[in-house]
Amino acid sequence: MRALGAEVTLEKAKVPHWVRGQETGDVVAWTGQTPGTTQKVVLTALGGSVATPAEGLTADVVVVDDWAQLSALPAGAVKGKILLFNHKFDKELAATGNGGMAYGGGVVYRGAGPIAGAAVGAVAVLVRSVGGADYRLPHTGLTEYSDKVTKIPAAAVTAEDADLLKNLTAQGPVKLHLTLTPQTLPDADSFNVIADWKGTEHPEQVVVVSGHLDSWDLGTGAIDDGAGVVVSMQAIHLLKELGIHPRRTVRFIAWMSEEEGSQGAAQYMVDHKADFANHMGAIESDLGADHPTGIYYAGKPALGQWLRPVAQVLDAIGAATLDASPETGEDIGGLTENGVPSFAPVQDSRFYFNYHHTAADTFDKVDPRHLGENAAVVTVLAYALADSAEPAAR
């Protein structure tokens, strides 16, 4: 960013420091077991999970598909046991382009499962991996705890192993030995990376283009959210290459710690609170790098009309759709709530949830052509917001 001529600052933020540690699971007793055998279960600790005892814990497994099945269990049915939430990712819904809806249907169990499990006396919680991944590929992500109940270890199991545990528990008692050794260390110092491509007439007015810089540790974070960072950087690169300095400043932000609670975004909201009126728009790209079909927008209905010329330009790459949405990105949510018009690329979501938060989130999943199309959406939109004679409605 400095080489391009942007003004770069690092915005300090305190972030959680959680270290994964050892993670193993083995079915050690089940109906029809051959003496002396065990069955490995492929799992991964959920972000922020507490640890089991160092030697692990062994307990019976109870399987439920959803909250309703948990509520229907007799009192004490889960006490002292390992509870598995076996909520299946809706692959058919994702296949129609509604990956976000399919993800939303399952991620509530990853988030609130340990609280619900602890409330009924479970000693640990497992959740079926939230995503379309098969091939015994576990999917991590942040989980939640409450001060009102005991914090218990939490992990995600692969879809195949969730099915295995459900099948075995239908035949009789099943015991699982679970070992998780994560550590939560004192909060650490980190930074948002901010780069301003200064405007010519109103440099104090800014248009944010952004992605988040952190990723889960199982993979490399190529699509969640390296791609979003890259297409946002590319907006400034393209403006540089085209020799364009719009009226307003285009501000690139690489947000820190979106995955663990958006502490970087929260710090930005504190540091720039007095300047919200000068934020003329905010864009976040955090849904991978597949083909974009248009723009999500959050704000007044008049934004749809304002965006029509932008959609006409983007029609050349098949990205002319305009969709109103209540929110457009985790990191820019605070800006949206304060009246800043907010946007995100509408992206093909059929495959994103097969890979993100897993060991398969690697560079080979990125199609250079699609990456360029996303950069075009972000850059054209950022230019329109930064150079329009009439600011976007707010």
C-alpha positions as CSV (number, residue, x, y, z in Angstrom):
1,M,0.0,0.0,0.0
2,R,2.8,2.4,0.7
3,A,4.5,1.5,-2.6
4,L,1.2,2.5,-4.3
5,G,1.3,5.9,-2.6
6,A,-1.4,5.3,0.0
7,E,-1.0,6.7,3.5
8,V,-0.7,3.7,5.8
9,T,-1.4,3.4,9.5
10,L,-1.6,0.5,12.0
11,E,-4.5,0.7,14.4
12,K,-3.7,-1.1,17.6
13,A,-6.3,-3.5,19.0
14,K,-6.2,-6.1,21.8
15,V,-7.3,-9.5,20.5
16,P,-7.9,-13.0,22.1
17,H,-5.0,-15.4,22.2
18,W,-6.2,-19.0,22.0
19,V,-3.9,-21.9,21.2
20,R,-5.5,-25.1,19.8
21,G,-3.4,-27.8,21.4
22,Q,-4.0,-31.6,21.1
23,E,-7.4,-32.9,19.9
24,T,-8.3,-36.5,19.7
25,G,-11.5,-38.6,19.9
26,D,-12.0,-42.4,20.1
27,V,-15.1,-44.5,20.4
28,V,-14.0,-47.0,23.1
29,A,-17.2,-49.0,23.7
30,W,-20.3,-49.8,21.6
31,T,-22.7,-52.5,20.9
32,G,-21.1,-55.3,18.8
33,Q,-17.6,-54.0,19.4
34,T,-14.8,-56.5,18.6
35,P,-12.8,-56.9,21.9
36,G,-9.7,-54.8,22.0
37,T,-10.7,-52.4,19.2
38,T,-11.5,-48.7,19.2
39,Q,-12.7,-46.3,16.4
40,K,-11.1,-43.0,15.7
41,V,-13.4,-39.9,15.5
42,V,-12.0,-37.0,13.5
43,L,-12.7,-33.8,15.3
44,T,-11.3,-30.3,16.0
45,A,-11.7,-28.0,18.9
46,L,-14.0,-25.1,18.5
47,G,-12.4,-21.6,18.8
48,G,-12.3,-20.5,22.4
49,S,-13.0,-24.0,23.8
50,V,-11.8,-24.9,27.3
51,A,-9.7,-28.0,27.8
52,T,-10.6,-31.5,29.0
53,P,-8.3,-32.9,31.8
54,A,-4.9,-33.5,30.3
55,E,-5.6,-37.3,30.2
56,G,-8.9,-36.6,28.5
57,L,-12.4,-37.7,29.6
58,T,-14.5,-40.7,28.8
59,A,-18.3,-40.6,28.8
60,D,-21.4,-41.9,27.2
61,V,-22.6,-40.1,24.1
62,V,-26.1,-38.6,23.6
63,V,-27.1,-37.5,20.1
64,V,-29.8,-34.9,19.2
65,D,-30.5,-33.3,15.9
66,D,-31.8,-30.0,17.2
67,W,-32.9,-27.9,20.1
68,A,-36.4,-29.5,20.0
69,Q,-34.9,-33.0,20.5
70,L,-32.8,-31.8,23.3
71,S,-35.8,-30.3,25.1
72,A,-37.7,-33.5,24.7
73,L,-35.1,-35.6,26.6
74,P,-36.0,-36.7,30.1
75,A,-34.5,-34.8,33.0
76,G,-31.0,-35.9,33.7
77,A,-30.6,-37.7,30.3
78,V,-27.5,-35.8,29.5
79,K,-25.9,-35.4,32.9
80,G,-22.3,-36.5,33.0
81,K,-22.4,-37.3,29.2
82,I,-21.0,-36.0,26.0
83,L,-23.8,-34.3,23.9
84,L,-23.6,-34.3,20.1
85,F,-25.7,-31.8,18.1
86,N,-26.1,-33.6,14.8
87,H,-27.7,-30.8,12.8
88,K,-27.1,-31.5,9.1
89,F,-25.9,-28.8,6.7
90,D,-28.6,-28.3,4.1
91,K,-26.6,-29.1,0.9
92,E,-29.7,-28.7,-1.4
93,L,-30.3,-25.2,-0.1
94,A,-26.6,-24.3,-0.6
95,A,-26.7,-25.8,-4.1
96,T,-29.4,-23.3,-5.1
97,G,-27.1,-20.4,-4.2
98,N,-28.2,-20.0,-0.6
99,G,-25.1,-21.1,1.1
100,G,-25.4,-18.4,3.7
101,M,-28.9,-19.5,4.7
102,A,-27.7,-23.1,5.0
103,Y,-24.8,-22.0,7.2
104,G,-27.0,-19.9,9.4
105,G,-29.2,-22.9,10.1
106,G,-26.3,-24.9,11.6
107,V,-23.9,-22.3,13.0
108,V,-26.3,-21.6,15.9
109,Y,-25.4,-25.1,17.3
110,R,-21.7,-24.4,17.1
111,G,-22.2,-21.1,18.8
112,A,-24.6,-21.9,21.6
113,G,-24.2,-25.6,21.8
114,P,-21.8,-25.6,24.8
115,I,-24.1,-23.3,26.8
116,A,-27.1,-25.5,26.1
117,G,-25.1,-28.7,26.9
118,A,-23.7,-27.3,30.1
119,A,-27.2,-26.3,31.2
120,V,-28.4,-29.9,31.1
121,G,-25.2,-31.3,32.8
122,A,-23.1,-32.4,29.8
123,V,-19.4,-32.8,30.4
124,A,-18.5,-31.9,26.8
125,V,-20.3,-30.9,23.6
126,L,-19.7,-32.0,20.0
127,V,-21.3,-30.4,17.0
128,R,-21.6,-31.8,13.5
129,S,-19.3,-29.7,11.3
130,V,-21.1,-26.7,9.9
131,G,-20.6,-26.8,6.2
132,G,-20.8,-29.0,3.1
133,A,-17.4,-30.6,3.6
134,D,-17.3,-34.4,3.5
135,Y,-14.2,-36.7,3.4
136,R,-13.9,-36.5,7.2
137,L,-12.9,-32.9,7.1
138,P,-13.8,-31.1,10.4
139,H,-14.9,-27.4,10.4
140,T,-13.9,-25.1,13.3
141,G,-15.1,-21.7,14.3
142,L,-15.9,-19.6,17.3
143,T,-18.1,-21.0,20.1
144,E,-19.7,-19.2,23.0
145,Y,-19.9,-19.5,26.8
146,S,-22.1,-18.0,29.5
147,D,-21.1,-17.0,33.0
148,K,-24.4,-18.6,34.2
149,V,-23.2,-22.2,33.4
150,T,-20.0,-24.2,33.6
151,K,-17.6,-23.9,30.6
152,I,-17.3,-27.3,29.0
153,P,-15.0,-28.5,26.2
154,A,-16.4,-28.2,22.7
155,A,-15.4,-29.7,19.4
156,A,-16.7,-30.2,15.9
157,V,-16.8,-33.7,14.4
158,T,-16.9,-34.6,10.7
159,A,-20.2,-35.3,9.0
160,E,-19.3,-38.9,8.6
161,D,-18.3,-39.3,12.3
162,A,-21.5,-37.6,13.4
163,D,-23.5,-40.1,11.4
164,L,-21.4,-42.9,12.9
165,L,-22.2,-41.8,16.4
166,K,-25.9,-41.4,15.7
167,N,-26.0,-44.9,14.2
168,L,-24.2,-46.5,17.1
169,T,-26.2,-44.8,19.8
170,A,-29.3,-46.0,18.1
171,Q,-28.1,-49.6,18.8
172,G,-27.0,-49.1,22.4
173,P,-24.7,-47.3,24.7
174,V,-21.6,-45.6,23.2
175,K,-18.6,-44.4,25.1
176,L,-16.2,-41.8,23.7
177,H,-12.8,-40.8,25.0
178,L,-12.2,-37.1,24.2
179,T,-8.9,-35.1,24.7
180,L,-8.7,-31.4,24.0
181,T,-5.8,-29.3,25.4
182,P,-6.4,-25.7,24.1
183,Q,-5.2,-22.8,26.1
184,T,-6.6,-19.3,26.5
185,L,-3.7,-16.9,27.1
186,P,-3.8,-13.2,28.0
187,D,-5.1,-10.9,25.2
188,A,-2.4,-10.0,22.7
189,D,-1.6,-6.8,20.8
190,S,-2.4,-6.8,17.1
191,F,-3.5,-4.2,14.5
192,N,-6.0,-3.2,11.8
193,V,-4.1,-2.2,8.7
194,I,-5.5,1.0,7.2
195,A,-4.4,2.6,3.9
196,D,-5.9,5.9,2.6
197,W,-6.0,6.8,-1.1
198,K,-6.6,10.5,-0.6
199,G,-9.4,12.3,-2.2
200,T,-8.9,15.5,-4.2
201,E,-11.8,17.6,-3.0
202,H,-13.0,16.0,0.2
203,P,-10.1,14.0,1.7
204,E,-11.8,14.0,5.1
205,Q,-14.7,11.9,3.6
206,V,-13.9,8.2,3.3
207,V,-15.2,5.2,1.5
208,V,-14.1,1.9,3.1
209,V,-13.1,-1.1,1.1
210,S,-12.2,-4.1,3.4
211,G,-11.7,-7.7,4.3
212,H,-10.5,-9.4,7.4
213,L,-6.8,-10.3,7.9
214,D,-7.2,-13.1,10.4
215,S,-8.1,-16.7,9.6
216,W,-8.7,-20.0,11.4
217,D,-5.5,-22.1,11.8
218,L,-6.6,-25.3,10.2
219,G,-6.0,-23.9,6.7
220,T,-4.3,-20.8,5.2
221,G,-7.4,-18.6,5.1
222,A,-7.2,-18.2,1.3
223,I,-10.9,-17.7,0.8
224,D,-11.8,-16.7,4.4
225,D,-10.7,-14.0,4.0
226,G,-7.4,-13.6,2.1
227,A,-9.5,-13.1,-1.1
228,G,-11.5,-10.3,0.5
229,V,-8.3,-8.6,1.6
230,V,-6.8,-8.9,-1.9
231,V,-9.8,-7.6,-3.8
232,S,-10.0,-4.6,-1.5
233,M,-6.2,-3.9,-2.0
234,Q,-6.8,-4.2,-5.7
235,A,-9.3,-1.3,-5.6
236,I,-6.4,1.0,-4.7
237,H,-4.1,-0.7,-7.1
238,L,-6.5,-0.2,-10.0
239,L,-7.1,3.4,-9.1
240,K,-3.3,3.9,-9.1
241,E,-3.0,2.1,-12.5
242,L,-5.8,4.2,-14.0
243,G,-4.4,7.4,-12.6
244,I,-7.6,8.1,-10.7
245,H,-7.9,10.2,-7.5
246,P,-11.6,10.5,-6.8
247,R,-13.2,13.4,-4.9
248,R,-13.3,11.4,-1.6
249,T,-10.7,9.2,0.1
250,V,-10.9,5.4,-0.6
251,R,-9.8,3.7,2.7
252,F,-8.6,0.1,2.5
253,I,-8.9,-1.7,5.8
254,A,-7.6,-5.2,6.7
255,W,-9.7,-5.9,9.8
256,M,-8.1,-7.9,12.7
257,S,-9.8,-10.7,14.6
258,E,-13.1,-10.9,12.8
259,E,-13.2,-14.7,13.6
260,E,-12.8,-14.3,17.4
261,G,-15.2,-11.5,18.0
262,S,-14.4,-8.6,15.7
263,Q,-12.2,-6.8,18.2
264,G,-10.4,-4.9,15.4
265,A,-13.7,-3.5,14.1
266,A,-14.8,-2.6,17.7
267,Q,-11.5,-0.7,18.1
268,Y,-12.1,1.2,14.8
269,M,-15.6,2.2,16.1
270,V,-14.1,3.6,19.2
271,D,-11.2,5.4,17.4
272,H,-13.4,6.9,14.7
273,K,-16.7,7.6,16.5
274,A,-16.5,11.3,16.0
275,D,-16.0,10.8,12.2
276,F,-19.0,8.6,11.3
277,A,-20.6,11.5,9.4
278,N,-17.6,11.5,7.1
279,H,-17.9,7.8,6.3
280,M,-19.8,7.9,2.9
281,G,-19.9,4.2,2.4
282,A,-18.4,0.9,3.5
283,I,-17.7,-2.3,1.6
284,E,-16.7,-5.6,3.0
285,S,-15.8,-8.8,1.0
286,D,-16.0,-11.9,3.2
287,L,-17.7,-14.6,1.2
288,G,-14.8,-16.1,-0.7
289,A,-13.7,-15.6,-4.3
290,D,-16.3,-17.2,-6.5
291,H,-18.2,-15.4,-9.3
292,P,-19.9,-12.3,-8.2
293,T,-23.5,-11.6,-9.4
294,G,-24.1,-8.1,-8.0
295,I,-24.2,-6.0,-4.9
296,Y,-25.8,-6.4,-1.5
297,Y,-26.7,-3.0,0.1
298,A,-27.8,-2.0,3.6
299,G,-29.4,1.3,4.2
300,K,-32.3,3.4,2.8
301,P,-34.4,2.0,-0.1
302,A,-33.1,4.9,-2.1
303,L,-29.7,3.2,-2.3
304,G,-31.1,0.8,-4.8
305,Q,-31.9,3.6,-7.2
306,W,-28.6,5.2,-6.6
307,L,-26.8,2.0,-7.5
308,R,-28.5,1.5,-10.9
309,P,-25.7,3.1,-12.9
310,V,-23.2,1.0,-11.1
311,A,-25.2,-2.1,-11.9
312,Q,-25.2,-1.1,-15.6
313,V,-21.4,-1.0,-15.6
314,L,-21.1,-4.3,-13.9
315,D,-23.6,-6.0,-16.2
316,A,-20.6,-6.7,-18.5
317,I,-19.3,-9.3,-16.1
318,G,-22.8,-10.6,-15.1
319,A,-22.8,-8.7,-11.8
320,A,-25.8,-6.4,-12.2
321,T,-28.0,-7.8,-9.4
322,L,-28.9,-5.4,-6.6
323,D,-30.1,-7.0,-3.4
324,A,-31.3,-5.1,-0.2
325,S,-29.9,-6.8,2.9
326,P,-30.1,-5.9,6.6
327,E,-26.3,-6.4,7.0
328,T,-23.4,-6.6,4.6
329,G,-20.4,-7.7,6.8
330,E,-19.5,-8.4,10.3
331,D,-16.7,-5.8,10.5
332,I,-18.7,-3.0,9.0
333,G,-21.8,-3.8,11.0
334,G,-21.2,-1.0,13.4
335,L,-20.9,1.6,10.6
336,T,-24.2,0.2,9.1
337,E,-25.9,0.7,12.5
338,N,-24.7,4.3,12.5
339,G,-26.3,5.1,9.2
340,V,-23.3,4.5,6.9
341,P,-24.5,3.0,3.5
342,S,-22.9,-0.4,3.5
343,F,-22.3,-2.9,0.7
344,A,-20.8,-6.4,-0.2
345,P,-20.4,-8.3,-3.4
346,V,-23.1,-10.9,-4.0
347,Q,-21.0,-14.1,-4.6
348,D,-21.7,-17.6,-5.7
349,S,-22.0,-19.4,-2.3
350,R,-22.6,-22.9,-3.5
351,F,-19.1,-24.1,-2.6
352,Y,-17.7,-21.6,-0.1
353,F,-19.0,-23.5,2.9
354,N,-17.4,-26.7,1.8
355,Y,-14.0,-25.2,2.5
356,H,-14.0,-22.2,4.9
357,H,-12.8,-22.9,8.5
358,T,-11.3,-26.2,7.4
359,A,-7.9,-27.5,6.3
360,A,-9.1,-27.2,2.7
361,D,-9.2,-23.4,2.8
362,T,-6.1,-23.1,0.6
363,F,-4.9,-21.1,-2.3
364,D,-5.9,-23.7,-5.0
365,K,-9.6,-22.8,-4.3
366,V,-9.1,-19.3,-5.7
367,D,-9.9,-18.8,-9.4
368,P,-7.9,-15.8,-10.8
369,R,-10.7,-14.8,-13.1
370,H,-13.3,-14.8,-10.4
371,L,-10.9,-12.9,-8.1
372,G,-10.6,-10.3,-10.8
373,E,-14.3,-10.0,-11.2
374,N,-14.7,-9.4,-7.5
375,A,-12.1,-6.8,-7.6
376,A,-14.0,-5.1,-10.4
377,V,-17.2,-5.0,-8.3
378,V,-15.4,-3.6,-5.3
379,T,-13.4,-1.0,-7.4
380,V,-16.3,0.2,-9.5
381,L,-18.5,0.6,-6.5
382,A,-15.8,2.3,-4.4
383,Y,-15.2,4.7,-7.3
384,A,-18.9,5.5,-7.6
385,L,-19.2,6.2,-3.9
386,A,-16.0,8.2,-3.8
387,D,-16.5,10.4,-6.9
388,S,-20.3,10.8,-7.2
389,A,-21.4,14.4,-7.1
390,E,-24.3,13.3,-4.9
391,P,-23.3,11.1,-2.0
392,A,-25.1,7.8,-1.5
393,A,-28.4,8.1,0.4
394,R,-28.0,7.7,4.2
